[in-house]
Amino acid sequence: MSKRKEKMINSGDTAWVLFSSALVMLMTAGLAFFYGGMVRRKNMLSVLMQCFIILCVLSLHWVLFGYSLSFAPGNGFWGGFGWFGLNGVGLQPYPDYAVTIPHQAFMIFQAMFAIITPALIIGAFAERMKFSAFLVFTILWATFVYDPLCHWVWGTGGWLKKLGALDFAGGTVVHINAGMAALATALIIGKRENLNRYTPIPHNMPFIILGTALLWFGWFGFNAGSALAANGIAVSAFVTTNTSAAAAGLTWAMIEWRLNGKPTIFGTASGIVAGLVAITPASGFVSVIPAIFIGMLASVFCLTAVSIVKPKLGYDDSLDAFGIHCVGGIWGALATGVFASKAINPSGADGLLLGNPGQFLIQIIAVLTTIAYTFTVTFIIYKLVDMFLGVRVNEREELMGLDITQHHERAYTVLE
Protein backbone atom coordinates (compact mmCIF):
# COMPACT_ATOMS: atom_id res chain seq x y z
CA MET A 1 0.00 0.00 0.00
CA SER A 2 2.77 2.45 0.92
CA LYS A 3 4.55 1.75 -2.37
CA ARG A 4 1.35 2.44 -4.30
CA LYS A 5 0.99 5.76 -2.48
CA GLU A 6 4.58 6.70 -3.19
CA LYS A 7 3.99 6.13 -6.90
CA MET A 8 1.14 8.65 -6.81
CA ILE A 9 3.63 11.44 -6.12
CA ASN A 10 4.85 13.13 -9.28
CA SER A 11 8.32 14.62 -8.82
CA GLY A 12 7.78 17.26 -11.52
CA ASP A 13 4.51 18.45 -9.97
CA THR A 14 6.07 18.50 -6.52
CA ALA A 15 9.09 20.46 -7.71
CA TRP A 16 6.84 22.99 -9.45
CA VAL A 17 4.64 23.52 -6.38
CA LEU A 18 7.66 23.91 -4.07
CA PHE A 19 9.25 26.38 -6.49
CA SER A 20 5.95 28.24 -6.76
CA SER A 21 5.79 28.40 -2.97
CA ALA A 22 9.19 30.09 -2.97
CA LEU A 23 8.02 32.52 -5.67
CA VAL A 24 4.97 33.50 -3.62
CA MET A 25 7.14 33.95 -0.53
CA LEU A 26 9.30 36.35 -2.55
CA MET A 27 6.17 38.40 -3.29
CA THR A 28 5.96 39.48 0.35
CA ALA A 29 9.54 40.77 0.12
CA GLY A 30 8.61 42.45 -3.16
CA LEU A 31 5.59 44.03 -1.51
CA ALA A 32 7.87 45.36 1.23
CA PHE A 33 9.91 47.29 -1.33
CA PHE A 34 6.83 48.28 -3.35
CA TYR A 35 5.12 49.76 -0.29
CA GLY A 36 8.39 50.92 1.30
CA GLY A 37 9.27 53.07 -1.70
CA MET A 38 5.83 54.69 -1.61
CA VAL A 39 5.97 55.94 1.99
CA ARG A 40 8.08 58.82 3.27
CA ARG A 41 11.68 58.03 4.10
CA LYS A 42 11.05 58.27 7.86
CA ASN A 43 8.69 55.24 7.59
CA MET A 44 10.62 53.01 5.19
CA LEU A 45 11.88 50.52 7.79
CA SER A 46 8.49 50.29 9.51
CA VAL A 47 6.96 48.91 6.30
CA LEU A 48 9.83 46.47 5.79
CA MET A 49 9.50 45.34 9.41
CA GLN A 50 5.74 44.84 9.12
CA CYS A 51 6.10 42.70 5.99
CA PHE A 52 8.91 40.57 7.35
CA ILE A 53 7.36 40.06 10.80
CA ILE A 54 4.22 38.82 9.02
CA LEU A 55 6.40 36.21 7.33
CA CYS A 56 7.52 35.06 10.77
CA VAL A 57 4.22 35.24 12.64
CA LEU A 58 1.92 33.87 9.95
CA SER A 59 4.29 30.99 9.16
CA LEU A 60 3.85 29.82 12.75
CA HIS A 61 0.14 30.60 12.79
CA TRP A 62 -0.34 28.47 9.66
CA VAL A 63 1.43 25.31 10.81
CA LEU A 64 -0.06 25.47 14.31
CA PHE A 65 -3.73 26.01 13.50
CA GLY A 66 -4.31 28.28 10.47
CA TYR A 67 -4.02 25.49 7.93
CA SER A 68 -6.38 23.33 9.96
CA LEU A 69 -9.00 26.07 10.25
CA SER A 70 -8.74 26.72 6.52
CA PHE A 71 -8.46 23.28 4.94
CA ALA A 72 -9.28 20.49 7.38
CA PRO A 73 -12.58 18.75 6.58
CA GLY A 74 -15.20 20.64 8.54
CA ASN A 75 -18.48 22.47 8.25
CA GLY A 76 -19.36 25.18 5.76
CA PHE A 77 -17.72 27.89 7.87
CA TRP A 78 -14.30 26.50 8.78
CA GLY A 79 -12.30 23.34 9.16
CA GLY A 80 -11.78 23.13 12.93
CA PHE A 81 -8.67 21.92 14.77
CA GLY A 82 -8.36 18.38 13.45
CA TRP A 83 -5.03 19.17 11.79
CA PHE A 84 -3.63 21.23 14.69
CA GLY A 85 0.17 21.34 14.52
CA LEU A 86 -0.04 19.57 11.14
CA ASN A 87 -1.31 16.44 12.85
CA GLY A 88 -2.38 14.19 9.98
CA VAL A 89 -0.79 16.43 7.35
CA GLY A 90 1.88 14.10 6.06
CA LEU A 91 4.09 13.46 3.07
CA GLN A 92 1.55 11.52 1.03
CA PRO A 93 -1.01 13.20 -1.27
CA TYR A 94 -4.37 14.31 0.08
CA PRO A 95 -6.68 13.66 -2.90
CA ASP A 96 -9.26 16.31 -1.97
CA TYR A 97 -6.68 19.00 -2.80
CA ALA A 98 -3.93 17.50 -4.96
CA VAL A 99 -3.36 13.91 -6.02
CA THR A 100 0.25 14.10 -7.24
CA ILE A 101 2.08 16.09 -4.55
CA PRO A 102 2.70 15.54 -0.83
CA HIS A 103 0.07 17.03 1.44
CA GLN A 104 2.71 19.20 3.12
CA ALA A 105 3.68 20.64 -0.27
CA PHE A 106 0.11 21.85 -0.72
CA MET A 107 0.14 23.15 2.86
CA ILE A 108 3.29 25.25 2.44
CA PHE A 109 2.08 26.61 -0.89
CA GLN A 110 -1.11 27.80 0.78
CA ALA A 111 0.93 29.20 3.69
CA MET A 112 2.44 31.79 1.37
CA PHE A 113 -1.04 33.00 0.39
CA ALA A 114 -1.98 33.31 4.05
CA ILE A 115 1.17 35.38 4.63
CA ILE A 116 0.87 37.90 1.81
CA THR A 117 -2.85 38.59 2.28
CA PRO A 118 -2.60 40.51 5.60
CA ALA A 119 0.58 42.14 4.31
CA LEU A 120 -1.47 43.79 1.56
CA ILE A 121 -3.57 45.58 4.20
CA ILE A 122 -0.47 47.49 5.38
CA GLY A 123 -1.00 49.88 2.47
CA ALA A 124 -4.13 51.29 4.11
CA PHE A 125 -2.71 52.27 7.50
CA ALA A 126 0.95 52.85 6.60
CA GLU A 127 2.79 55.51 8.60
CA ARG A 128 0.42 55.59 11.58
CA MET A 129 -0.18 52.23 13.34
CA LYS A 130 1.57 51.06 16.51
CA PHE A 131 3.70 48.00 15.94
CA SER A 132 2.25 46.19 18.97
CA ALA A 133 -1.29 46.80 17.76
CA PHE A 134 -0.28 45.74 14.27
CA LEU A 135 0.93 42.35 15.53
CA VAL A 136 -2.24 41.60 17.49
CA PHE A 137 -4.50 42.87 14.71
CA THR A 138 -2.72 40.71 12.13
CA ILE A 139 -3.00 37.50 14.16
CA LEU A 140 -6.68 38.07 14.93
CA TRP A 141 -7.46 39.03 11.34
CA ALA A 142 -5.74 35.95 9.93
CA THR A 143 -7.64 33.72 12.36
CA PHE A 144 -11.12 35.18 12.10
CA VAL A 145 -11.18 36.62 8.58
CA TYR A 146 -8.64 34.94 6.30
CA ASP A 147 -8.95 31.38 7.60
CA PRO A 148 -12.76 31.14 7.44
CA LEU A 149 -12.99 32.82 4.04
CA CYS A 150 -10.25 30.55 2.69
CA HIS A 151 -12.26 27.55 3.88
CA TRP A 152 -15.47 28.85 2.29
CA VAL A 153 -13.88 29.08 -1.15
CA TRP A 154 -11.18 26.37 -1.22
CA GLY A 155 -11.64 24.06 1.76
CA THR A 156 -13.41 20.70 1.85
CA GLY A 157 -16.98 21.46 2.93
CA GLY A 158 -16.70 25.21 2.34
CA TRP A 159 -20.10 26.63 1.40
CA LEU A 160 -18.91 28.85 -1.47
CA LYS A 161 -16.95 25.93 -2.89
CA LYS A 162 -20.10 23.81 -2.77
CA LEU A 163 -22.02 26.63 -4.42
CA GLY A 164 -19.56 26.55 -7.33
CA ALA A 165 -17.70 29.84 -6.89
CA LEU A 166 -14.57 30.04 -9.07
CA ASP A 167 -11.40 31.55 -7.67
CA PHE A 168 -8.36 29.99 -9.28
CA ALA A 169 -5.63 31.74 -7.28
CA GLY A 170 -7.17 34.17 -4.80
CA GLY A 171 -9.12 37.04 -6.33
CA THR A 172 -11.75 36.64 -3.61
CA VAL A 173 -9.75 34.96 -0.85
CA VAL A 174 -6.74 37.27 -1.16
CA HIS A 175 -7.47 40.50 -3.00
CA ILE A 176 -11.10 41.41 -2.28
CA ASN A 177 -10.55 40.16 1.26
CA ALA A 178 -7.43 42.26 1.90
CA GLY A 179 -8.83 45.24 -0.02
CA MET A 180 -12.01 45.43 2.03
CA ALA A 181 -10.02 45.10 5.24
CA ALA A 182 -7.86 47.96 3.95
CA LEU A 183 -10.89 50.16 3.43
CA ALA A 184 -12.26 49.37 6.88
CA THR A 185 -8.97 50.18 8.62
CA ALA A 186 -8.41 53.33 6.57
CA LEU A 187 -11.85 54.65 7.49
CA ILE A 188 -11.46 53.94 11.20
CA ILE A 189 -7.84 54.97 11.75
CA GLY A 190 -8.30 58.30 9.99
CA LYS A 191 -6.05 60.42 7.82
CA ARG A 192 -2.35 60.95 8.31
CA GLU A 193 -1.33 64.15 10.08
CA ASN A 194 -1.08 67.27 7.89
CA LEU A 195 -2.53 65.45 4.90
CA ASN A 196 -4.77 68.41 4.14
CA ARG A 197 -1.72 70.70 3.82
CA TYR A 198 0.25 68.60 1.37
CA THR A 199 0.17 65.23 -0.34
CA PRO A 200 3.08 62.94 0.59
CA ILE A 201 4.98 61.67 -2.43
CA PRO A 202 6.86 58.36 -2.82
CA HIS A 203 10.37 58.75 -1.47
CA ASN A 204 12.12 56.09 -3.57
CA MET A 205 10.83 55.30 -7.05
CA PRO A 206 13.52 52.67 -7.83
CA PHE A 207 12.36 50.66 -4.80
CA ILE A 208 8.79 50.78 -6.13
CA ILE A 209 9.95 49.42 -9.48
CA LEU A 210 12.07 46.75 -7.79
CA GLY A 211 9.03 45.74 -5.78
CA THR A 212 6.86 45.66 -8.90
CA ALA A 213 9.39 43.44 -10.69
CA LEU A 214 9.51 41.02 -7.75
CA LEU A 215 5.71 40.95 -7.57
CA TRP A 216 5.35 40.28 -11.29
CA PHE A 217 7.99 37.54 -11.09
CA GLY A 218 6.45 35.96 -7.99
CA TRP A 219 2.94 36.14 -9.42
CA PHE A 220 3.79 33.36 -11.84
CA GLY A 221 4.04 31.08 -8.82
CA PHE A 222 0.91 32.64 -7.34
CA ASN A 223 -1.24 31.91 -10.40
CA ALA A 224 0.45 29.17 -12.43
CA GLY A 225 1.41 27.36 -9.22
CA SER A 226 -2.27 27.16 -8.31
CA ALA A 227 -2.66 24.47 -10.96
CA LEU A 228 -0.81 22.32 -8.39
CA ALA A 229 0.85 20.45 -11.23
CA ALA A 230 3.30 21.11 -14.05
CA ASN A 231 0.62 20.78 -16.70
CA GLY A 232 -1.25 22.61 -19.42
CA ILE A 233 -3.42 24.59 -17.01
CA ALA A 234 -0.27 25.91 -15.31
CA VAL A 235 1.05 27.00 -18.70
CA SER A 236 -2.23 28.69 -19.58
CA ALA A 237 -2.32 30.50 -16.22
CA PHE A 238 1.30 31.61 -16.70
CA VAL A 239 0.50 33.08 -20.14
CA THR A 240 -2.72 34.82 -19.10
CA THR A 241 -1.00 36.28 -16.02
CA ASN A 242 1.77 37.87 -18.05
CA THR A 243 -0.65 39.04 -20.74
CA SER A 244 -3.04 40.75 -18.33
CA ALA A 245 -0.20 42.50 -16.50
CA ALA A 246 1.25 43.79 -19.77
CA ALA A 247 -2.13 44.99 -21.05
CA ALA A 248 -2.91 46.75 -17.78
CA GLY A 249 0.48 48.45 -17.49
CA LEU A 250 0.26 49.76 -21.04
CA THR A 251 -3.33 50.91 -20.57
CA TRP A 252 -2.55 52.88 -17.40
CA ALA A 253 0.40 54.57 -19.12
CA MET A 254 -1.72 55.47 -22.15
CA ILE A 255 -4.49 56.93 -19.99
CA GLU A 256 -1.97 59.06 -18.08
CA TRP A 257 -0.38 60.18 -21.31
CA ARG A 258 -3.75 61.23 -22.68
CA LEU A 259 -4.96 62.98 -19.53
CA ASN A 260 -1.75 64.51 -18.16
CA GLY A 261 0.48 64.78 -21.18
CA LYS A 262 3.12 62.43 -19.73
CA PRO A 263 3.15 58.71 -18.90
CA THR A 264 4.80 57.85 -15.56
CA ILE A 265 6.69 54.80 -14.34
CA PHE A 266 4.71 54.93 -11.09
CA GLY A 267 1.45 54.77 -13.02
CA THR A 268 2.74 51.97 -15.22
CA ALA A 269 3.78 49.98 -12.15
CA SER A 270 0.35 50.56 -10.58
CA GLY A 271 -1.29 49.32 -13.76
CA ILE A 272 0.86 46.19 -13.84
CA VAL A 273 -0.15 45.32 -10.28
CA ALA A 274 -3.82 46.03 -11.07
CA GLY A 275 -3.63 43.67 -14.05
CA LEU A 276 -2.01 40.96 -11.94
CA VAL A 277 -4.71 41.33 -9.29
CA ALA A 278 -7.57 41.16 -11.77
CA ILE A 279 -6.34 38.08 -13.62
CA THR A 280 -5.70 36.13 -10.40
CA PRO A 281 -9.16 34.53 -10.01
CA ALA A 282 -9.53 33.96 -13.75
CA SER A 283 -6.02 32.89 -14.73
CA GLY A 284 -6.71 29.16 -14.85
CA PHE A 285 -10.14 29.48 -16.46
CA VAL A 286 -9.77 31.94 -19.37
CA SER A 287 -7.83 32.22 -22.62
CA VAL A 288 -5.42 34.95 -23.70
CA ILE A 289 -7.89 37.32 -25.43
CA PRO A 290 -10.12 37.66 -22.35
CA ALA A 291 -6.90 38.17 -20.33
CA ILE A 292 -6.09 41.24 -22.43
CA PHE A 293 -9.58 42.61 -21.87
CA ILE A 294 -9.41 41.87 -18.13
CA GLY A 295 -6.07 43.68 -17.84
CA MET A 296 -7.17 46.73 -19.81
CA LEU A 297 -10.35 47.26 -17.81
CA ALA A 298 -8.51 46.60 -14.54
CA SER A 299 -6.47 49.74 -15.17
CA VAL A 300 -9.57 51.74 -16.06
CA PHE A 301 -11.43 50.71 -12.92
CA CYS A 302 -8.48 50.95 -10.52
CA LEU A 303 -7.27 54.28 -11.89
CA THR A 304 -10.79 55.64 -11.43
CA ALA A 305 -10.87 54.34 -7.86
CA VAL A 306 -7.55 55.88 -6.80
CA SER A 307 -7.69 59.17 -8.70
CA ILE A 308 -11.40 60.06 -8.60
CA VAL A 309 -13.30 58.02 -6.00
CA LYS A 310 -10.75 58.24 -3.18
CA PRO A 311 -10.28 62.05 -3.34
CA LYS A 312 -14.02 62.57 -3.62
CA LEU A 313 -14.84 60.40 -0.59
CA GLY A 314 -11.85 61.70 1.37
CA TYR A 315 -10.54 58.55 3.03
CA ASP A 316 -6.78 58.03 3.39
CA ASP A 317 -5.94 54.62 1.95
CA SER A 318 -2.26 55.54 2.05
CA LEU A 319 -0.92 53.21 -0.64
CA ASP A 320 -4.18 52.39 -2.44
CA ALA A 321 -4.63 48.86 -1.12
CA PHE A 322 -8.38 49.18 -1.57
CA GLY A 323 -8.26 50.94 -4.92
CA ILE A 324 -5.94 48.35 -6.49
CA HIS A 325 -6.64 45.09 -4.68
CA CYS A 326 -10.33 45.24 -3.83
CA VAL A 327 -11.47 47.00 -7.00
CA GLY A 328 -9.19 44.88 -9.18
CA GLY A 329 -10.22 41.74 -7.33
CA ILE A 330 -13.93 42.46 -7.73
CA TRP A 331 -13.51 43.02 -11.46
CA GLY A 332 -11.45 39.84 -11.78
CA ALA A 333 -13.96 37.73 -9.86
CA LEU A 334 -16.86 39.00 -11.95
CA ALA A 335 -14.86 38.67 -15.18
CA THR A 336 -14.27 35.03 -14.28
CA GLY A 337 -18.02 34.55 -14.30
CA VAL A 338 -18.16 36.15 -17.74
CA PHE A 339 -15.19 34.60 -19.56
CA ALA A 340 -14.56 31.22 -17.87
CA SER A 341 -14.39 28.28 -20.25
CA LYS A 342 -14.38 24.54 -19.60
CA ALA A 343 -12.35 24.22 -22.79
CA ILE A 344 -9.48 25.84 -20.86
CA ASN A 345 -10.11 24.05 -17.58
CA PRO A 346 -12.57 21.13 -17.48
CA SER A 347 -12.62 21.36 -13.67
CA GLY A 348 -14.08 24.86 -13.87
CA ALA A 349 -17.27 26.04 -15.53
CA ASP A 350 -18.43 27.97 -18.54
CA GLY A 351 -19.20 31.63 -17.93
CA LEU A 352 -21.85 34.06 -19.06
CA LEU A 353 -20.51 34.42 -22.61
CA LEU A 354 -20.67 30.66 -23.09
CA GLY A 355 -24.29 30.43 -22.06
CA ASN A 356 -24.05 29.97 -18.29
CA PRO A 357 -25.44 33.09 -16.56
CA GLY A 358 -25.72 31.09 -13.35
CA GLN A 359 -21.94 31.17 -12.92
CA PHE A 360 -21.95 34.95 -13.10
CA LEU A 361 -24.63 35.04 -10.38
CA ILE A 362 -22.55 32.73 -8.19
CA GLN A 363 -19.55 35.05 -8.61
CA ILE A 364 -21.69 38.02 -7.53
CA ILE A 365 -22.78 36.12 -4.40
CA ALA A 366 -19.15 35.31 -3.55
CA VAL A 367 -18.07 38.93 -4.04
CA LEU A 368 -20.90 40.43 -1.97
CA THR A 369 -20.47 37.89 0.82
CA THR A 370 -16.74 38.57 1.02
CA ILE A 371 -17.28 42.33 1.11
CA ALA A 372 -19.85 42.14 3.90
CA TYR A 373 -18.04 39.58 6.05
CA THR A 374 -14.57 41.06 5.75
CA PHE A 375 -15.63 44.65 6.40
CA THR A 376 -17.74 43.73 9.42
CA VAL A 377 -15.27 41.42 11.16
CA THR A 378 -12.29 43.68 10.39
CA PHE A 379 -14.16 46.58 11.97
CA ILE A 380 -14.85 44.53 15.12
CA ILE A 381 -11.25 43.31 15.39
CA TYR A 382 -9.89 46.83 14.95
CA LYS A 383 -12.18 48.21 17.65
CA LEU A 384 -11.20 45.47 20.10
CA VAL A 385 -7.48 46.01 19.54
CA ASP A 386 -7.94 49.76 19.86
CA MET A 387 -9.85 49.31 23.11
CA PHE A 388 -7.05 47.32 24.76
CA LEU A 389 -3.85 48.58 23.11
CA GLY A 390 -4.65 51.73 21.19
CA VAL A 391 -4.01 51.34 17.47
CA ARG A 392 -2.66 54.67 16.33
CA VAL A 393 0.61 56.28 17.36
CA ASN A 394 0.40 59.74 18.86
CA GLU A 395 0.90 62.89 16.80
CA ARG A 396 4.51 63.42 17.89
CA GLU A 397 5.48 59.84 17.00
CA GLU A 398 3.77 60.09 13.64
CA LEU A 399 5.56 63.34 12.76
CA MET A 400 8.91 61.86 13.80
CA GLY A 401 8.26 58.71 11.79
CA LEU A 402 7.70 55.10 12.75
CA ASP A 403 11.26 54.01 11.97
CA ILE A 404 12.55 55.90 15.00
CA THR A 405 9.56 55.76 17.32
CA GLN A 406 8.61 52.11 16.81
CA HIS A 407 11.96 50.49 15.97
CA HIS A 408 14.70 52.94 16.94
CA GLU A 409 16.33 52.63 13.53
CA ARG A 410 16.88 54.75 10.44
CA ALA A 411 16.78 53.57 6.87
CA TYR A 412 19.16 56.26 5.68
CA THR A 413 22.20 58.07 7.08
CA VAL A 414 21.52 61.76 7.56
CA LEU A 415 24.56 63.87 6.68
CA GLU A 416 24.89 67.01 8.78
PyMOL commands that set and color helices and strands:
alter all, ss='L'
color gray80, all
select helices_A, chain A and resi 2-8+11-38+41-71+84-86+103-125+131-154+159-163+171-189+205-227+232-260+265-279+288-313+321-339+352-354+357-388+395-400+402-407
alter helices_A, ss='H'
color red, helices_A
deselect
rebuild
show_as cartoon
